[in-house]
Amino acid sequence: TWGFNNIMVSKSPEGEGKEVSMIDFDPLKDYPKDFFVKTLQEIAGEKLLMFDKDLQPFFRIMIRGLEKGVIKDQVFLEPESVIDVKTPVVVFMLKANVTLIKAIIKLIQAHQEDTKFVVFFCPRYTVICKEILEVGNVLNNVEIFELPYELLPIEKDVLTLDEPSGFRNMMLGYSMQTLTLVKHSLQRIEAIYGKIPLKFAKGVWSCMMYDAIGGKEKDVASEGEAQYSEIDALIMMDRTVDLYTPLLTQSTYEGMIDEFYGIRSGIIEVDGKILDPELKGPGGVKTLYLMSQEDIMFADSKDLHFNLMKDHFPKKFQEMKGLVEKKETAKTLKEMAEYMSKLRNLKIPQLQSFFNQNFNLAAYLDSLTIKHSFKQLISMEPKIINSEIPPKEATDFFEIEIAKCEEKTRLLRLLCLYSVTNNGIPKDHFATLTKEYIDAFGVSELLRIMNLERVGILKQKQSGGIEWAKICETFKLVNETVNIAVPNDIAYAYNGYAPLSVRLIETLLKRGWGNPDLDKLPGPKRVPVGEEAKIRKLFEPTKTDRKKTVLVYYIGGVTYAEASCLRYLSTITGIQFIIATTQYINGNKLVDAFKDEYGNMLRPESLIEIYQHHNAFI
């Protein structure tokens, strides 16, 4: 039996996967790509290119336009990489990753006498990078370039800075680099696509960006001053405005893949036997690039509810197979163009491969969702969201789950969800639960607990603060009657819970920017200066075919299910939503971000000392 929740399912709607015209994002790619191509072509000799796995989408863009023969071979750069250099030039492309920098130092030291080394740091060459190279005595043996990019278009409607540590660093106040990148990315967008006439910001970081890009000037220009912009409005939102949504379990197909595999830069690594159960011998690890334009089976299904996949994939395969076999059904030029845009040069064996891959992956994910440990934890999510569980019952539940020593990360994110929806955990219960969690999963977990306390995600009960029950009621976040097959509400993507961040956007469009309900949410806000009539006019239907376009910038991360909800909103409002984000996030990534990298480096006695001080404090 498929599906991890019993939800009403009716006949699936027709026309899924309908293409919408999007803004041309090529100009965002052109500068770094042109610089990279020009630089490599000016360096004489064949080249071996070693690149950071996390840069795969960026790398695919960068190598387009390279002349044949410039790159002899390309391989992943791993922490333990060993190479047999057969080219006069080795090129490294990586982020400012300490582990990988140390790896290239070893490679340079082993081959520095007869090989030229070139390093591209993406997007920044930091002081730490320079210092590590200096300590390794290789700084003078490499040619270093900075390959700056801000927002990387990884889907037709998604731009990302791809900063996995961005949320953590902003929350802990470690670095302003992510906010600097956000500011530069917004400036570049306005330079390319025109000054955005209407801006809204909610949250401390977003308000900083609003002020930094001139949002405090008059936003709604008079007709005589109006300037053309391809983007009609910008909505910036801090992740801290809605910490609840990422801590919940996503229900879309793409979201479910992210829950279990943690999609990184559009990529997951899967056991080959999962994708092909009939494979003989060891399956090995297979890398799947989910954002590939070729896998139309995935692209057509990613925003649908996971429970639909069992029936959806066979049906979609037969539909596509029929189109491939009967090209003559496309009579007019328009019909042929639509056909080609959907199937391009797809062949039946390739289509069969995509079907098998997605069907088998979904079947394996389903086997994980029916495990007792998983079902036990996610069954608690609606009770927490609906404020149906008293403190004593909640503590008893968490104590039992901690004692099982299972699902460490998922258990911690659920505890964090309980904390943020209740303004914290009662002091005595907090002390008991954190102590038992550390005892069960190891003293190295202490530093993560302390970081989560420091940023207020896991905390002791406080007076005042946000009233979660009122937020739920005001923004109608719970919809238990939503139909997942023919969605009539964004709540389909979270099993009856409407993501607060997306509901906020709905509220802005329906009830205006001055809605006092916005003040019930954490953080300051900035609203456009100008008459409501002029603001509403921006969203009135136009006489042309051009759709109104809204750029939604999530500072601190967006979930895949939230992106699906915004695509759903596009279909019902006629507004084209473009998503920009510092990173993709989910509950596991959120709580894992606060692991302290020094936790495993400290001596046991040091950790015990910290542990004792922590217990004495709480």
C-alpha positions as CSV (number, residue, x, y, z in Angstrom):
1,T,0.0,0.0,0.0
2,W,1.4,3.3,-1.1
3,G,1.2,6.6,0.8
4,F,2.2,7.8,4.3
5,N,-1.1,9.4,5.2
6,N,-4.8,8.7,4.6
7,I,-5.9,11.7,2.6
8,M,-8.8,12.1,0.2
9,V,-7.8,11.4,-3.4
10,S,-10.0,12.0,-6.4
11,K,-9.5,12.0,-10.2
12,S,-6.2,13.7,-11.0
13,P,-6.5,17.0,-13.1
14,E,-5.5,17.1,-16.7
15,G,-2.8,19.3,-18.1
16,E,-0.2,18.9,-15.5
17,G,3.2,20.2,-16.4
18,K,1.9,23.0,-18.6
19,E,4.7,25.3,-19.6
20,V,4.6,28.9,-18.8
21,S,6.8,31.6,-20.3
22,M,9.5,32.7,-17.9
23,I,12.0,35.6,-17.8
24,D,15.2,34.9,-19.7
25,F,17.8,34.2,-17.1
26,D,20.7,33.8,-19.5
27,P,22.2,37.2,-18.7
28,L,22.7,36.1,-15.1
29,K,24.9,33.2,-16.4
30,D,26.7,35.1,-19.1
31,Y,29.3,37.0,-17.1
32,P,30.8,34.1,-15.1
33,K,30.5,31.7,-18.1
34,D,32.2,34.1,-20.5
35,F,35.0,34.9,-18.0
36,F,35.5,31.2,-17.3
37,V,35.6,30.2,-21.0
38,K,37.9,33.1,-22.0
39,T,40.3,32.4,-19.2
40,L,40.6,28.6,-19.9
41,Q,41.0,29.2,-23.6
42,E,43.9,31.7,-23.0
43,I,45.8,29.1,-20.9
44,A,47.8,26.9,-23.3
45,G,47.7,23.1,-23.1
46,E,45.2,20.4,-22.5
47,K,43.5,20.5,-19.1
48,L,42.2,18.2,-16.5
49,L,39.2,19.8,-14.8
50,M,38.5,18.8,-11.2
51,F,35.3,20.3,-9.7
52,D,33.4,20.4,-6.4
53,K,30.3,18.1,-6.5
54,D,28.3,20.9,-5.0
55,L,29.0,23.0,-8.1
56,Q,27.5,20.5,-10.6
57,P,24.7,22.8,-11.8
58,F,27.0,25.7,-12.1
59,F,29.7,23.6,-13.8
60,R,27.2,22.4,-16.4
61,I,26.5,26.1,-17.3
62,M,30.2,27.1,-17.2
63,I,31.5,24.5,-19.7
64,R,28.9,25.4,-22.4
65,G,30.7,27.3,-25.1
66,L,34.1,25.7,-24.5
67,E,35.9,24.7,-27.7
68,K,36.5,21.1,-28.2
69,G,39.8,19.9,-26.8
70,V,40.2,22.7,-24.2
71,I,39.2,20.1,-21.5
72,K,40.7,16.7,-21.9
73,D,38.9,15.2,-18.9
74,Q,36.7,16.2,-16.0
75,V,36.4,14.5,-12.6
76,F,34.9,15.2,-9.2
77,L,37.2,16.8,-6.6
78,E,36.9,14.6,-3.5
79,P,38.6,15.0,-0.1
80,E,40.8,11.9,-0.8
81,S,41.3,12.5,-4.6
82,V,44.3,10.9,-6.1
83,I,45.1,11.7,-9.8
84,D,47.5,10.4,-12.4
85,V,48.2,13.7,-14.2
86,K,48.5,13.3,-17.9
87,T,47.9,16.9,-18.9
88,P,50.2,20.0,-18.5
89,V,47.4,21.9,-16.8
90,V,45.1,20.9,-13.9
91,V,42.1,23.2,-13.2
92,F,40.3,23.1,-9.8
93,M,36.8,24.6,-9.4
94,L,35.5,24.7,-5.9
95,K,33.7,26.6,-3.2
96,A,35.6,27.9,-0.1
97,N,35.6,24.5,1.4
98,V,38.4,23.8,3.9
99,T,38.4,20.1,3.4
100,L,38.7,20.4,-0.4
101,I,41.3,23.1,-0.2
102,K,43.5,20.8,1.9
103,A,42.8,18.0,-0.8
104,I,44.1,20.2,-3.6
105,I,47.2,21.2,-1.5
106,K,48.2,17.5,-1.4
107,L,47.6,17.2,-5.2
108,I,49.7,20.3,-5.9
109,Q,52.5,19.2,-3.6
110,A,52.7,15.8,-5.4
111,H,52.8,17.2,-8.9
112,Q,54.0,20.8,-8.7
113,E,57.3,20.3,-10.6
114,D,55.8,19.5,-14.0
115,T,52.2,20.7,-13.9
116,K,50.5,24.1,-14.0
117,F,47.7,24.5,-11.5
118,V,44.8,26.9,-11.8
119,V,42.1,27.4,-9.1
120,F,38.7,28.9,-9.6
121,F,37.0,29.8,-6.3
122,C,33.2,30.1,-6.6
123,P,31.8,32.6,-5.8
124,R,34.5,34.1,-3.5
125,Y,38.2,33.7,-2.7
126,T,38.2,34.3,1.0
127,V,41.0,35.2,3.5
128,I,40.7,31.7,4.9
129,C,41.3,30.2,1.5
130,K,44.4,32.2,1.1
131,E,45.7,31.4,4.6
132,I,45.2,27.6,4.1
133,L,47.1,27.8,0.8
134,E,49.9,29.8,2.5
135,V,50.2,27.3,5.3
136,G,50.4,24.5,2.8
137,N,53.3,26.3,1.0
138,V,51.5,26.2,-2.4
139,L,50.2,29.7,-2.7
140,N,53.0,30.7,-5.1
141,N,52.5,27.6,-7.2
142,V,48.9,28.2,-8.3
143,E,47.1,30.8,-10.4
144,I,44.0,31.9,-8.6
145,F,40.8,33.3,-10.0
146,E,37.5,34.3,-8.4
147,L,34.5,33.1,-10.4
148,P,31.7,35.3,-8.9
149,Y,28.1,34.3,-9.4
150,E,25.1,35.5,-7.5
151,L,21.8,33.8,-8.4
152,L,22.2,30.6,-10.3
153,P,19.1,29.6,-12.4
154,I,18.7,25.9,-11.6
155,E,15.1,25.7,-12.8
156,K,13.0,27.8,-15.1
157,D,11.4,29.5,-12.1
158,V,14.1,29.1,-9.4
159,L,17.3,31.1,-8.7
160,T,19.6,30.2,-5.9
161,L,22.8,31.5,-4.3
162,D,23.4,27.8,-3.2
163,E,24.8,28.8,0.2
164,P,24.2,25.7,2.3
165,S,25.6,27.4,5.5
166,G,23.9,30.7,4.8
167,F,21.0,30.3,7.3
168,R,23.3,29.1,10.1
169,N,25.8,31.9,9.6
170,M,23.1,34.6,9.5
171,M,21.4,33.2,12.6
172,L,24.6,32.8,14.6
173,G,26.0,36.1,13.4
174,Y,29.1,34.4,12.1
175,S,29.3,36.1,8.7
176,M,27.7,38.8,6.6
177,Q,28.8,37.2,3.4
178,T,25.4,35.7,2.6
179,L,23.6,39.0,3.0
180,T,26.3,40.7,0.9
181,L,25.6,38.1,-1.9
182,V,21.8,38.8,-1.5
183,K,22.4,42.5,-1.9
184,H,24.6,42.1,-4.9
185,S,22.2,39.6,-6.5
186,L,19.3,42.1,-6.2
187,Q,21.4,44.9,-7.6
188,R,22.3,42.7,-10.6
189,I,18.7,41.7,-11.2
190,E,17.6,45.4,-11.2
191,A,20.5,46.3,-13.5
192,I,19.5,43.6,-16.0
193,Y,15.7,43.5,-15.8
194,G,14.9,47.1,-14.7
195,K,14.2,48.8,-11.4
196,I,11.5,46.8,-9.7
197,P,8.6,49.3,-9.0
198,L,7.0,47.6,-6.0
199,K,8.9,46.1,-3.1
200,F,7.8,44.4,0.2
201,A,10.0,43.1,3.0
202,K,9.2,41.1,6.1
203,G,11.9,40.2,8.7
204,V,15.1,41.8,9.9
205,W,17.4,40.6,7.0
206,S,14.8,41.4,4.3
207,C,14.3,44.9,5.7
208,M,18.1,45.4,5.6
209,M,18.1,44.4,1.9
210,Y,15.1,46.7,1.3
211,D,17.0,49.7,2.6
212,A,20.2,48.6,0.9
213,I,18.8,48.6,-2.6
214,G,16.9,51.8,-2.2
215,G,13.6,50.5,-1.2
216,K,13.1,53.4,1.2
217,E,12.7,55.7,-1.7
218,K,9.2,56.2,-3.2
219,D,8.4,52.8,-4.6
220,V,5.3,53.5,-6.8
221,A,6.4,55.9,-9.4
222,S,4.1,58.4,-11.1
223,E,3.1,57.6,-14.6
224,G,5.5,60.2,-15.9
225,E,8.4,58.7,-14.0
226,A,7.5,55.0,-14.7
227,Q,10.3,52.9,-15.9
228,Y,10.0,49.5,-17.7
229,S,10.8,46.5,-15.6
230,E,10.3,42.8,-16.5
231,I,9.6,42.2,-12.8
232,D,6.5,43.9,-11.4
233,A,7.0,43.3,-7.7
234,L,9.6,41.9,-5.2
235,I,8.6,40.2,-2.0
236,M,11.5,39.5,0.4
237,M,11.0,37.3,3.4
238,D,13.2,36.0,6.2
239,R,13.1,32.3,6.9
240,T,12.7,33.4,10.6
241,V,9.2,34.7,9.8
242,D,8.2,31.1,9.2
243,L,10.4,28.6,11.0
244,Y,7.4,26.2,11.3
245,T,7.1,25.1,7.7
246,P,10.6,23.6,7.1
247,L,10.3,21.6,10.4
248,L,7.3,19.8,8.9
249,T,7.4,16.9,6.5
250,Q,7.0,17.8,2.9
251,S,4.4,15.8,1.0
252,T,5.2,16.5,-2.7
253,Y,7.2,13.9,-4.7
254,E,10.3,16.2,-4.9
255,G,9.9,17.2,-1.3
256,M,9.8,13.5,-0.2
257,I,13.0,12.8,-2.1
258,D,14.5,15.8,-0.3
259,E,13.3,14.5,3.1
260,F,15.1,11.1,2.7
261,Y,18.1,12.0,0.4
262,G,18.7,15.7,1.1
263,I,18.9,17.1,-2.4
264,R,22.1,19.1,-2.9
265,S,22.5,21.4,-5.9
266,G,19.8,19.4,-7.6
267,I,21.6,16.1,-7.1
268,I,21.0,13.0,-5.0
269,E,23.1,9.8,-4.7
270,V,21.1,6.6,-4.7
271,D,22.0,2.9,-4.6
272,G,21.7,1.5,-8.1
273,K,19.6,-1.4,-6.9
274,I,16.9,0.9,-5.8
275,L,16.6,2.4,-9.3
276,D,16.9,-1.1,-10.9
277,P,15.9,-3.9,-8.5
278,E,16.7,-6.5,-11.1
279,L,20.3,-5.4,-11.3
280,K,22.7,-8.3,-10.7
281,G,25.7,-7.8,-8.4
282,P,26.4,-4.7,-6.3
283,G,24.4,-1.7,-7.4
284,G,26.9,0.9,-6.5
285,V,26.0,4.5,-5.9
286,K,24.3,6.3,-8.8
287,T,24.2,10.1,-9.1
288,L,20.9,11.5,-10.2
289,Y,20.7,15.1,-11.5
290,L,17.0,15.9,-10.8
291,M,17.1,19.2,-12.5
292,S,17.9,17.7,-15.8
293,Q,15.7,19.0,-18.6
294,E,15.7,15.5,-20.2
295,D,13.8,13.7,-17.4
296,I,10.3,15.0,-18.2
297,M,8.8,12.2,-16.1
298,F,10.3,13.9,-13.0
299,A,9.6,17.4,-14.1
300,D,6.0,16.6,-14.7
301,S,5.5,14.9,-11.3
302,K,7.7,16.8,-8.8
303,D,5.0,19.2,-7.6
304,L,2.3,16.5,-7.1
305,H,1.5,14.8,-3.8
306,F,3.6,11.8,-3.2
307,N,0.5,9.6,-2.6
308,L,-0.4,10.0,-6.3
309,M,2.8,8.6,-7.7
310,K,1.8,4.9,-7.9
311,D,-1.0,5.6,-10.3
312,H,0.5,8.8,-11.9
313,F,3.7,7.3,-13.3
314,P,2.1,4.4,-15.3
315,K,-0.6,6.8,-16.6
316,K,1.9,9.4,-17.6
317,F,4.2,6.9,-19.3
318,Q,1.4,5.6,-21.5
319,E,0.4,9.2,-22.4
320,M,4.0,10.1,-23.4
321,K,4.6,6.8,-25.1
322,G,1.5,7.5,-27.2
323,L,2.8,10.9,-28.2
324,V,6.1,9.5,-29.1
325,E,4.5,6.8,-31.3
326,K,1.9,9.0,-32.9
327,K,3.6,12.1,-34.1
328,E,1.1,12.5,-36.8
329,T,-1.5,13.5,-34.2
330,A,0.0,17.0,-34.1
331,K,-1.8,18.6,-37.1
332,T,-1.1,22.3,-36.8
333,L,2.2,24.1,-36.4
334,K,1.1,25.2,-32.9
335,E,0.3,21.6,-31.9
336,M,3.6,20.4,-33.3
337,A,5.5,23.2,-31.3
338,E,3.7,22.1,-28.1
339,Y,4.6,18.5,-28.8
340,M,8.2,19.3,-29.4
341,S,8.5,21.4,-26.3
342,K,7.2,18.5,-24.2
343,L,9.1,15.6,-25.8
344,R,11.9,17.2,-27.8
345,N,13.9,14.2,-29.2
346,L,12.8,11.7,-26.5
347,K,12.8,8.0,-27.6
348,I,10.7,5.2,-26.1
349,P,13.7,3.4,-24.5
350,Q,14.8,6.7,-22.9
351,L,11.2,7.3,-21.7
352,Q,11.1,3.8,-20.3
353,S,14.3,4.4,-18.4
354,F,12.9,7.6,-16.9
355,F,9.7,5.8,-15.9
356,N,11.6,2.9,-14.3
357,Q,13.9,5.2,-12.5
358,N,11.1,7.4,-11.0
359,F,8.7,4.6,-10.3
360,N,11.3,2.5,-8.5
361,L,12.6,5.5,-6.5
362,A,9.0,6.4,-5.4
363,A,8.3,2.8,-4.4
364,Y,11.5,2.7,-2.3
365,L,10.6,6.0,-0.6
366,D,7.1,4.6,0.1
367,S,8.7,1.6,1.9
368,L,10.5,4.1,4.1
369,T,7.4,6.1,4.9
370,I,5.6,3.0,6.3
371,K,8.3,2.3,8.8
372,H,6.9,2.5,12.3
373,S,9.6,4.9,13.5
374,F,8.8,7.4,10.7
375,K,5.0,7.1,11.1
376,Q,5.2,7.5,14.8
377,L,7.0,10.8,14.5
378,I,5.0,12.4,11.7
379,S,1.8,11.4,13.3
380,M,2.7,13.9,16.0
381,E,3.1,16.8,13.6
382,P,-0.7,17.6,13.1
383,K,-1.2,17.4,16.9
384,I,1.6,20.0,17.4
385,I,0.3,22.3,14.7
386,N,-3.3,22.1,16.0
387,S,-2.0,22.7,19.6
388,E,-3.7,19.5,20.7
389,I,-1.0,18.1,22.9
390,P,-0.4,19.3,26.5
391,P,3.1,19.7,27.9
392,K,3.1,16.5,30.1
393,E,1.9,14.3,27.2
394,A,4.4,15.9,24.9
395,T,7.3,15.3,27.3
396,D,6.2,11.6,27.8
397,F,6.1,11.1,24.0
398,F,9.6,12.6,23.5
399,E,11.1,10.6,26.4
400,I,9.8,7.4,24.9
401,E,11.1,8.2,21.4
402,I,14.5,9.4,22.8
403,A,14.8,6.1,24.7
404,K,14.5,4.2,21.4
405,C,17.6,5.9,20.1
406,E,16.1,6.0,16.6
407,E,15.6,8.8,14.0
408,K,18.0,11.2,15.9
409,T,17.7,14.2,13.5
410,R,13.9,13.8,12.7
411,L,13.2,13.6,16.4
412,L,15.2,16.7,17.1
413,R,13.4,18.7,14.4
414,L,10.0,17.6,15.9
415,L,11.2,18.8,19.3
416,C,12.1,22.1,17.6
417,L,8.7,22.3,16.0
418,Y,7.1,21.8,19.4
419,S,9.3,24.5,20.8
420,V,8.6,27.2,18.1
421,T,4.9,26.6,18.1
422,N,4.7,26.9,22.0
423,N,7.1,29.8,22.6
424,G,9.4,27.2,24.1
425,I,9.2,24.2,26.4
426,P,8.4,24.5,30.1
427,K,11.7,24.8,32.1
428,D,11.6,21.5,33.9
429,H,10.6,19.6,30.8
430,F,13.2,21.3,28.7
431,A,16.0,20.3,31.2
432,T,14.8,16.7,31.2
433,L,14.4,16.4,27.4
434,T,17.7,18.0,26.5
435,K,19.6,16.0,29.1
436,E,18.1,12.7,28.0
437,Y,18.7,13.5,24.3
438,I,22.4,14.2,24.9
439,D,22.7,11.1,27.1
440,A,21.1,9.0,24.3
441,F,22.9,10.3,21.3
442,G,26.2,11.4,22.7
443,V,27.8,14.4,24.4
444,S,28.8,15.8,21.0
445,E,25.2,16.7,20.5
446,L,25.5,19.2,23.2
447,L,27.0,21.9,21.0
448,R,24.1,21.5,18.5
449,I,21.6,21.8,21.3
450,M,23.4,25.0,22.6
451,N,23.4,26.5,19.1
452,L,19.7,25.8,18.7
453,E,19.1,27.4,22.1
454,R,21.2,30.4,21.2
455,V,19.1,31.2,18.1
456,G,15.8,30.6,19.8
457,I,14.6,27.5,17.8
458,L,14.9,25.1,20.8
459,K,14.3,27.1,24.0
460,Q,12.8,27.3,27.4
461,K,9.2,28.6,27.8
462,Q,8.9,32.3,27.7
463,S,6.1,34.7,28.4
464,G,4.6,36.7,25.6
465,G,5.9,36.1,22.1
466,I,4.1,34.7,19.1
467,E,0.6,33.1,19.7
468,W,0.7,30.2,17.3
469,A,-3.0,29.3,17.6
470,K,-4.0,32.8,16.6
471,I,-1.6,32.8,13.6
472,C,-3.1,29.5,12.5
473,E,-6.6,30.9,12.7
474,T,-5.8,34.3,11.2
475,F,-4.0,32.9,8.2
476,K,-6.1,29.7,7.9
477,L,-3.1,27.4,7.9
478,V,-5.0,24.2,8.6
479,N,-7.2,22.7,5.9
480,E,-8.0,19.1,6.7
481,T,-10.4,18.7,3.7
482,V,-7.9,19.6,1.0
483,N,-8.0,17.2,-2.0
484,I,-4.4,16.2,-2.9
485,A,-5.3,15.1,-6.5
486,V,-7.2,18.2,-7.5
487,P,-5.8,20.7,-5.1
488,N,-8.0,23.6,-4.1
489,D,-5.5,25.0,-1.6
490,I,-1.7,25.1,-1.1
491,A,-2.2,22.9,2.0
492,Y,-2.0,19.8,-0.3
493,A,1.8,20.1,-0.2
494,Y,2.0,19.5,3.6
495,N,-0.9,17.1,4.2
496,G,-3.4,19.7,5.2
497,Y,-1.1,22.5,6.5
498,A,-0.7,25.6,4.3
499,P,2.9,26.9,4.5
500,L,2.8,30.2,6.4
501,S,5.3,31.9,4.0
502,V,3.1,31.2,1.0
503,R,-0.1,32.0,2.8
504,L,1.5,35.3,3.6
505,I,2.0,36.0,-0.1
506,E,-1.6,35.0,-0.8
507,T,-2.6,37.5,1.9
508,L,-0.5,40.3,0.4
509,L,-2.1,39.8,-3.0
510,K,-5.6,39.5,-1.8
511,R,-5.8,42.0,1.1
512,G,-3.1,44.5,0.4
513,W,0.3,45.4,1.8
514,G,-1.0,47.4,4.8
515,N,-2.8,44.4,6.3
516,P,-2.4,44.6,10.1
517,D,-2.3,40.8,10.4
518,L,1.3,40.9,9.1
519,D,2.3,42.5,12.4
520,K,1.3,39.3,14.2
521,L,4.3,37.6,12.6
522,P,7.9,38.0,13.9
523,G,10.1,40.7,12.5
524,P,9.7,44.2,11.1
525,K,8.3,45.0,7.7
526,R,8.7,47.5,4.9
527,V,5.8,48.3,2.6
528,P,5.7,50.3,-0.6
529,V,5.1,54.0,-0.3
530,G,2.2,55.0,-2.6
531,E,-1.6,54.8,-3.0
532,E,-3.3,51.4,-2.8
533,A,-5.0,52.1,-6.1
534,K,-1.6,52.4,-7.9
535,I,-0.4,49.2,-6.2
536,R,-3.5,47.3,-7.2
537,K,-3.2,48.5,-10.8
538,L,0.1,46.6,-11.1
539,F,-1.9,43.4,-10.7
540,E,-4.8,44.2,-12.9
541,P,-5.0,42.2,-16.1
542,T,-3.1,43.7,-19.0
543,K,-4.2,44.0,-22.7
544,T,-1.1,42.1,-23.7
545,D,-0.2,38.4,-23.3
546,R,2.5,39.3,-20.8
547,K,1.9,37.9,-17.4
548,K,2.5,40.0,-14.3
549,T,5.7,38.7,-12.6
550,V,6.6,38.6,-8.9
551,L,10.0,37.8,-7.6
552,V,9.8,36.1,-4.2
553,Y,13.2,36.1,-2.4
554,Y,13.5,33.7,0.6
555,I,16.4,34.9,2.7
556,G,17.4,31.8,4.7
557,G,16.1,29.1,2.5
558,V,13.0,27.7,0.8
559,T,11.6,24.2,0.9
560,Y,10.8,22.3,-2.3
561,A,7.2,22.0,-1.2
562,E,6.9,25.8,-0.8
563,A,8.2,26.2,-4.3
564,S,5.5,23.7,-5.5
565,C,2.9,25.9,-3.6
566,L,4.0,29.0,-5.4
567,R,3.7,27.2,-8.8
568,Y,0.2,26.2,-7.7
569,L,-0.6,29.9,-6.9
570,S,0.7,30.8,-10.4
571,T,-1.9,28.5,-12.0
572,I,-4.8,30.0,-10.0
573,T,-3.8,33.7,-10.0
574,G,-2.3,34.1,-13.4
575,I,0.7,35.7,-11.7
576,Q,4.1,34.4,-12.7
577,F,6.2,33.7,-9.5
578,I,9.9,33.6,-9.7
579,I,11.6,32.1,-6.6
580,A,15.0,33.4,-5.4
581,T,16.6,31.9,-2.4
582,T,19.9,31.6,-0.5
583,Q,19.5,27.8,-0.4
584,Y,17.0,25.0,-0.3
585,I,16.2,23.8,3.2
586,N,14.2,21.2,5.1
587,G,13.9,20.2,8.7
588,N,16.9,17.9,8.7
589,K,19.1,20.4,7.0
590,L,17.9,23.1,9.4
591,V,18.8,21.3,12.6
592,D,21.9,19.7,11.0
593,A,23.1,23.2,10.1
594,F,23.7,23.9,13.8
595,K,26.0,21.0,14.4
596,D,29.2,22.4,15.6
597,E,32.2,21.3,13.4
598,Y,34.4,21.5,16.5
599,G,32.2,19.0,18.4
600,N,34.1,16.0,17.3
601,M,37.5,17.7,17.6
602,L,37.3,18.5,21.3
603,R,38.6,16.1,23.9
604,P,35.9,14.1,25.8
605,E,36.8,15.7,29.1
606,S,36.3,19.2,27.5
607,L,32.9,18.2,26.2
608,I,32.0,16.7,29.6
609,E,33.0,20.0,31.2
610,I,30.8,22.0,28.8
611,Y,27.9,19.5,29.5
612,Q,28.2,20.0,33.2
613,H,28.1,23.8,32.9
614,H,25.1,23.5,30.6
615,N,23.2,21.4,33.0
616,A,24.0,23.7,35.9
617,F,22.8,26.7,33.8
618,I,19.4,25.2,32.8
